[in-house]
Amino acid sequence: MSILMTLRIALKALARNKMRTSLTMLGMIIGVGAVITMVALGEGAQSAIEDQIRAAGTNMVTIYPGSFTVGGAHGGAGSSSRLTPADAEVLRSLPEISYVTENVSTRQQIIASNQNWNTSIVGAGVDFPMVKSWPMKYGTFFTEQDVQASGKVIALGANVSTTLFGEDVDPTGQQVRVRNHVVRVIGVMASKGSTGMGQNQDDQAFMPYTTVMKKISGNRFLNSILASAASGDDILFAAEAVKTRLRVQHEIAPGADDDFMVWTADDMVAMRTQTTDTLTSLLAAIAGVSLLVGGIGIMNIMLVSVTERTREIGLRLAVGAKGADVLYQFLVEALLISLVGGGLGIAFGFGTAEFVKWYRDWPAVVPTDAVLLAFGVAAGIGVFFGYYPARVASALDPIEALRFE
């Protein structure tokens, strides 16, 4: 029997019970749509994380204190406070490094007239705007003289400036109070948005690290050191050069563990996207259960169809049809249900992902391989779960089938 004839018979058989066929397809539609939606949202989140981290500076190398072993106990980042301004100073002599900035932070209340705002105050060096590729909106960043003199100057993040002084207002020259210190505003940073870690970069204020350490927080050590590699192509060489120089600076014996951690943008992307990948895979697996349920639904309906069409099957076998023809016929019907349901499910997944993207402002990216995989899985489920009912139909005895009531 020709393929076209088989398709015509299959379409007529499915059209006889439109409601039942539609409900059977619904399982495939929901399953495929859920998989496409979950993968799209996961891929979108991963892409956004990569963009946000790289926007902070693709050449950036970050040094954290910690990651050392004492008495068999391993410490992570922050478990050792051994980064000092002297460590930052020695890194400035490396030819692989263009800019270096100290980084120490504290959370304080900033008061301006009758307004106040609790925010993160970052103590930094003069190279901070170059390392972070962060221009000024108003005014200027502080100078080396401000750092040396522990000057009472501050550059505000865009959100902090708007909260304290109003939108599109240049507060340069105004005075604010941090703890019991009167501080002069020297500028406002351009809007930067959120980091890949979810932190709002505009909700910060920046002061010389010496001022923060001596007058605001009392910290003796730096929270981290930020450096910018001379070239994006040489960032790995720059990271290795930083490790080598700091091991000498910290007098770490050969073979001993580092008491610091060196991270590049690629390391941060890998760390964040690993979590995202795991969550996406988990959600996709849960959504895949819907595909399994849809497949079981196809098997159930096809078995019902075999029972209802027993006399038809017996008649076809009696007039010369082979068991393989009957098997093929029912497989085609199951495959049609799966493929049509899968196609509608892909459209449903695309639509749902776009709706979430619009309604929740959540990035959504639908990878081509996910679409092809979902469609292939739908076809595979149709064949797998349709084979048993088709095999049952092809094995019917023509005489018994004709007697069936």
C-alpha positions in Angstrom: 0.0 0.0 0.0 1.4 3.5 -1.0 2.4 6.1 1.6 -0.2 8.5 0.3 -3.0 6.0 0.7 -1.7 5.1 4.2 -1.8 8.8 5.2 -5.3 9.3 3.8 -6.6 6.4 5.8 -4.8 7.6 8.9 -6.2 11.1 8.6 -9.7 9.8 8.1 -9.4 7.5 11.1 -8.2 10.3 13.3 -10.8 12.7 12.0 -13.6 10.4 13.0 -12.9 11.1 16.6 -11.8 14.8 16.6 -12.2 15.4 20.3 -10.4 12.3 21.3 -7.6 13.0 18.9 -7.3 16.6 20.1 -7.1 15.6 23.8 -4.5 12.9 22.9 -2.4 15.6 21.2 -2.8 17.9 24.2 -0.4 15.8 26.2 2.3 16.2 23.5 1.5 19.9 23.1 1.9 20.6 26.8 5.0 18.4 27.1 6.9 19.8 24.1 5.8 23.4 25.0 7.0 23.0 28.6 10.4 21.8 27.5 10.8 24.6 24.9 9.7 27.2 27.5 12.1 25.9 30.2 15.0 25.7 27.9 14.3 29.1 26.4 14.2 30.8 29.8 17.3 29.0 31.0 19.3 29.9 27.9 18.1 33.5 28.2 19.2 33.7 31.8 22.5 32.2 31.0 23.0 34.6 28.1 22.1 37.6 30.3 24.5 36.5 33.0 27.4 36.2 30.5 26.6 39.7 29.1 26.4 41.3 32.5 29.6 39.7 33.7 31.5 40.6 30.6 30.1 44.1 30.6 32.0 44.6 33.9 35.2 44.2 31.9 36.3 41.2 29.8 39.9 41.9 30.7 39.3 42.0 34.4 41.1 39.8 36.8 39.8 39.7 40.4 41.9 38.6 43.4 40.1 37.5 46.5 41.6 36.5 49.9 41.2 32.9 51.0 41.5 29.4 49.5 44.1 28.0 51.7 44.6 24.8 53.8 45.5 24.8 57.5 45.6 21.5 59.4 43.7 19.7 56.7 40.8 22.3 56.7 40.3 24.0 53.4 39.0 27.6 53.4 37.2 29.4 50.6 37.2 32.9 49.4 37.2 35.4 52.3 38.5 32.8 54.8 41.9 34.6 55.0 42.3 38.5 55.2 45.7 38.7 53.6 45.2 41.2 50.8 46.7 44.6 51.5 47.3 47.8 49.6 50.9 46.6 49.3 49.7 43.6 47.3 47.9 45.9 44.9 51.0 48.0 44.5 53.3 45.1 43.5 50.8 44.1 40.8 51.1 47.5 39.2 54.6 46.6 38.1 53.5 43.6 36.0 53.7 44.2 32.3 50.6 42.0 31.7 48.5 44.3 33.8 47.3 47.8 32.7 45.3 49.0 35.7 44.9 47.9 39.3 42.5 49.1 42.0 42.1 48.3 45.6 38.6 47.3 46.7 37.1 47.5 50.3 33.5 47.9 51.0 31.1 48.7 53.8 27.5 49.5 54.2 26.6 53.0 55.6 23.9 55.6 55.7 24.4 58.6 53.4 22.6 61.7 54.6 22.0 64.7 52.3 19.8 67.5 53.8 16.5 65.9 54.6 17.1 62.7 52.5 19.1 59.6 53.5 19.9 56.3 51.9 21.6 53.1 53.2 23.9 51.8 50.5 27.2 50.1 49.8 30.2 52.4 50.0 33.1 51.0 48.0 36.7 52.1 48.8 38.7 52.1 45.5 41.8 53.3 43.8 42.1 55.9 41.1 42.1 53.2 38.4 38.7 51.9 39.3 36.8 53.6 36.4 39.3 52.2 33.9 39.2 48.6 35.3 35.4 48.6 35.3 35.0 50.5 32.0 32.7 52.8 33.9 32.5 56.5 32.8 31.3 59.5 34.7 27.9 61.1 34.2 28.7 64.3 36.2 31.9 65.6 37.7 35.1 63.6 38.0 36.4 60.6 39.9 38.8 61.2 42.8 42.6 61.6 42.2 45.8 60.1 43.6 46.1 63.1 45.9 42.7 62.3 47.4 43.9 58.7 48.0 47.1 59.7 49.6 45.4 62.3 51.8 42.5 60.0 52.7 40.3 62.8 51.3 36.7 63.1 52.3 35.3 63.0 48.7 32.7 60.7 47.2 31.4 59.7 43.8 27.8 58.6 43.8 26.1 55.8 41.9 23.2 56.8 39.6 20.5 55.4 41.9 22.0 56.9 45.0 22.3 60.3 43.4 18.7 60.2 42.2 17.4 59.2 45.6 19.3 61.9 47.5 19.2 64.8 45.0 16.5 64.0 42.4 16.5 62.7 38.9 18.8 64.4 36.3 20.3 66.7 39.0 24.1 67.3 39.1 25.0 67.1 42.8 28.7 67.9 42.2 30.0 70.2 44.9 27.2 69.3 47.4 28.0 67.9 50.8 26.7 64.7 52.4 27.3 63.0 55.7 28.7 59.5 56.1 28.8 58.4 59.7 30.1 61.5 61.5 32.1 62.8 58.5 31.1 65.6 56.1 32.0 64.5 52.6 32.1 66.4 49.4 30.3 65.0 46.3 32.8 65.2 43.3 30.7 63.3 40.7 28.1 60.8 39.7 28.9 57.5 37.8 27.0 56.7 34.6 24.2 54.1 35.0 25.7 50.6 34.8 22.8 48.2 35.7 23.0 44.9 37.5 25.9 42.5 37.6 25.7 38.8 36.8 25.5 38.2 40.6 22.2 40.2 40.7 23.8 43.2 42.4 22.6 46.7 41.4 25.8 48.5 40.5 24.1 51.9 40.5 23.2 51.5 44.2 26.7 52.2 45.4 29.0 55.1 46.3 32.7 55.4 45.8 35.4 56.9 48.1 39.2 56.5 48.2 40.0 53.2 49.8 42.3 54.9 52.3 39.4 57.0 53.5 37.1 54.0 53.9 39.7 51.9 55.7 40.9 54.7 58.1 37.7 56.8 58.7 34.6 54.8 57.7 35.0 51.0 58.3 38.3 50.6 60.1 39.2 47.6 57.9 42.9 46.7 57.9 42.7 44.5 54.8 41.1 44.7 51.3 38.1 42.7 50.4 39.5 42.2 46.9 41.8 43.6 44.3 40.6 44.3 40.7 43.1 44.4 37.8 42.7 44.8 34.1 44.8 42.7 31.7 46.8 44.6 29.1 45.1 42.5 26.4 41.9 40.4 26.3 43.9 37.7 24.4 46.4 37.5 27.2 44.1 37.4 30.2 45.1 33.9 31.2 48.8 34.8 31.1 47.9 37.9 33.2 46.1 35.7 35.8 49.1 33.4 36.0 51.5 36.4 36.4 49.3 37.7 39.2 49.4 34.3 41.0 53.2 34.1 40.6 53.8 37.6 41.9 51.4 37.3 44.9 53.0 34.0 45.9 56.3 35.7 46.1 54.7 38.7 47.9 53.1 36.4 50.5 56.2 34.3 50.8 54.3 31.1 50.0 56.6 28.0 49.8 56.7 25.9 46.6 54.0 23.3 46.7 52.0 25.1 49.4 48.4 26.3 48.7 47.7 29.9 47.7 46.1 32.1 50.4 44.2 34.0 47.7 42.0 33.2 44.7 42.4 34.7 41.2 39.3 34.8 39.0 38.7 35.9 35.5 35.5 36.8 33.7 35.4 33.4 32.2 35.7 31.8 35.6 32.7 33.8 36.9 30.6 33.0 33.9 31.4 29.3 34.3 30.5 29.4 38.0 27.2 31.2 37.4 26.1 29.3 34.3 26.8 26.0 35.9 24.1 26.7 38.4 21.8 27.9 35.6 22.5 24.8 33.5 21.7 22.5 36.4 18.4 24.3 37.1 17.5 24.4 33.4 18.2 20.7 33.1 16.1 19.9 36.2 13.2 21.9 34.9 13.5 20.4 31.4 13.5 16.9 33.0 10.4 17.7 34.9 8.7 19.1 31.8 9.9 15.9 30.0 7.6 13.9 32.3 4.7 15.5 30.4 6.1 14.0 27.2 6.1 10.6 28.9 2.5 11.1 30.0 1.6 12.2 26.5 3.2 9.0 25.1 1.2 6.9 27.5 -1.9 8.7 26.4 -1.1 7.9 22.7 -0.7 4.2 23.6 -4.0 4.1 25.5 -5.9 5.8 22.7 -4.4 3.6 20.0 -5.3 0.4 22.0 -8.9 1.7 22.2 -8.8 2.4 18.5 -7.6 -1.2 17.8 -10.5 -2.5 19.8 -13.0 -0.3 18.1 -11.7 -1.2 14.6 -11.2 -4.9 15.1 -13.8 -5.8 12.4 -12.2 -3.4 10.0 -8.8 -4.9 10.7 -10.2 -8.4 10.2 -11.7 -7.4 6.9 -8.5 -5.9 5.6 -6.6 -9.0 6.6 -9.2 -11.2 5.0 -9.0 -9.5 1.6 -5.2 -9.8 1.4 -3.6 -7.1 3.5 -0.5 -8.2 5.3 0.1 -7.9 9.0 3.0 -5.5 8.2 0.5 -3.2 6.4 -1.7 -3.1 9.5 1.3 -2.5 11.7 2.5 0.3 9.4 -1.0 1.9 9.4 -1.3 2.2 13.1 2.3 3.4 13.5 1.5 6.2 11.0 -1.5 7.2 13.0 0.5 7.4 16.3 3.3 9.3 14.5 0.8 11.8 13.1 -0.6 12.5 16.5 2.9 13.0 17.9 4.3 15.1 15.1 1.2 17.4 14.9 1.1 17.7 18.7 4.9 18.3 18.7 4.6 21.1 16.1 1.8 22.8 18.0 3.8 22.3 21.2 6.8 24.1 19.7 4.6 27.0 18.7 3.1 27.0 22.2 6.6 27.0 23.8 7.7 29.9 21.6 4.6 31.9 22.5 4.9 31.1 26.3 8.6 32.1 26.3 7.8 35.4 24.5 4.9 36.1 26.9 7.2 35.6 29.9 9.8 37.8 28.2 7.3 40.6 27.7 5.4 40.2 31.0 8.3 39.6 33.4 11.1 41.2 31.4 12.9 37.9 31.5 15.4 37.1 28.7 14.4 34.1 26.6 16.5 32.5 23.9 15.2 29.4 22.1 18.1 27.4 20.7 17.6 25.6 17.4 19.0 22.3 18.8 16.3 22.4 21.5 13.6 22.7 18.9 15.0 19.9 16.8 15.5 17.7 19.9 11.9 18.3 21.1 10.5 17.5 17.7 12.6 14.4 17.4 11.6 13.2 20.9 8.0 13.7 20.0 8.4 11.6 16.9 10.3 8.9 18.9 7.5 8.8 21.5 4.9 8.3 18.8 6.8 5.4 17.3 7.7 3.9 20.7 4.3 4.1 22.3 2.5 3.4 19.1 4.3 0.2 18.3 2.7 -2.0 20.8 -0.9 -1.2 19.8 0.1 -1.5 16.1 1.7 -4.9 16.9 -1.5 -6.0 18.6 -3.5 -4.9 15.6 -1.3 -6.7 13.1 -1.4 -10.0 15.1 -5.2 -10.3 15.1 -6.6 -13.4 13.6 -8.8 -12.4 10.6 -11.6 -15.0 11.4 -11.8 -14.0 15.1 -11.6 -10.3 14.1 -14.6 -10.6 11.7 -16.6 -12.3 14.4 -15.9 -9.5 16.9 -18.9 -7.6 18.1 
